[in-house]
Amino acid sequence: MNEARVFADEYQARFAEEGQLMRFLRERTENATWLRKPAKDLRLFPLDSEKVQKEIHNTGEEILEDTKEHTQLVLRMKD
């Protein structure tokens, strides 16, 4: 791979037994939601752009520390 930058979070989980893993996965499935949007409706913006900073300030949105540290990108959807 020749990527200049690899994006990853630092989430980790360890399981002593298979049952723990299965309960974890079941809980994730029950509490997860997926938004499906056409790729043409998605936009990535640099977190440090003036426009993005202004919008974050005006809406009161919070950016995850992991996002700030690793990707420095904001994903926006049309509508």
Beta strands, then each sheet from edge to edge (+ up, - down):
strand 1: 42-46
strand 2: 73-77
sheet 1: 1+ 2-
end
